Amino acid sequence: MASSKWHLEQKHERIVRDINAHLDLLIGSVSSQGASGRFNLTTKVDGKTKSRYIRAGMEKEVKRRTRRHLKLKALIKELAEVNWQLLQIEMEQA
C-alpha cells in the first residue's frame, strides 16, 4: 500500500533531522599498520589514495565518525526515495 503524502512528509522531516545529526563525519577507512599498533585513516583525494596518521586515543572516535559517513550515505539514499514518492504524489495532484 502506498504511503499518504502526510506520512511521507513526516518521514522526510525525520530523515532530514537524522542527516543533520550525522554531519560530524569522516570519509575513509581505518587501517592498522601491522604489529606496531598504529592506525591510519585512508581515503581518496582527487583520485589519489591519502593516509592520515591517527594518534593514540583517537582510533575509537575516528571509527565512530567513519561509521557516521556510512549512515549518512544510507540516509541520503532513503531521502531520495521519499522525495521521488512525494514528487509522484505532487504530479498526480497537479
C-alpha positions in Angstrom: 0.0 0.0 0.0 1.3 3.4 -0.9 2.1 5.9 1.9 0.0 9.0 2.2 1.5 12.4 1.5 1.3 13.3 5.2 3.2 10.1 6.2 5.9 10.7 3.5 6.3 14.4 4.7 6.7 13.1 8.3 9.3 10.6 7.1 11.1 13.3 5.1 11.3 15.5 8.2 12.7 12.6 10.3 15.3 11.8 7.7 16.4 15.4 7.5 16.8 15.6 11.3 18.8 12.3 11.2 21.0 13.7 8.4 21.7 16.9 10.5 22.6 14.6 13.5 25.3 12.8 11.4 27.3 15.7 10.0 30.3 15.1 12.3 31.7 12.6 9.9 35.0 11.4 8.4 35.3 9.8 5.0 37.6 6.8 4.7 38.6 3.6 6.3 40.6 2.9 9.4 43.5 0.5 8.8 46.3 -0.8 11.0 50.0 -0.8 10.3 50.6 -4.3 11.4 52.1 -5.3 14.7 53.1 -1.7 15.6 49.5 -1.0 16.8 49.3 2.3 14.8 46.3 3.2 12.7 45.7 5.3 9.6 42.6 6.9 8.1 42.8 6.1 4.3 40.7 7.9 1.7 40.8 9.1 -1.9 41.5 12.7 -2.7 41.5 13.8 -6.3 41.9 10.2 -7.4 44.9 9.5 -5.2 44.9 7.5 -2.0 45.9 9.5 1.0 46.5 8.2 4.5 46.4 10.2 7.7 48.0 9.0 10.9 45.6 8.5 13.8 47.2 9.5 17.1 46.9 7.2 20.1 43.5 7.6 21.7 41.8 8.9 18.6 41.0 5.5 16.9 37.7 4.9 18.6 36.4 8.4 17.6 37.7 8.2 14.1 36.0 4.8 13.6 32.7 6.3 15.0 32.9 9.2 12.6 33.6 6.9 9.6 30.5 4.9 10.5 28.5 8.1 10.6 29.6 8.7 7.0 28.2 5.3 6.0 24.9 6.0 7.9 24.7 9.4 6.2 25.0 7.8 2.7 22.2 5.4 3.6 20.0 8.3 4.9 20.6 10.3 1.7 19.5 7.2 -0.4 16.4 6.9 1.8 15.7 10.6 1.4 16.0 10.4 -2.4 13.4 7.6 -2.4 10.9 9.6 -0.2 11.5 12.7 -2.4 10.6 10.5 -5.5 7.4 9.3 -3.9 6.4 12.8 -2.9 7.1 14.1 -6.4 4.9 11.4 -7.8 2.0 12.4 -5.5 2.5 16.1 -6.3 2.4 15.4 -10.1 -0.8 13.3 -9.7 -2.5 16.1 -7.8 -1.4 18.8 -10.4 
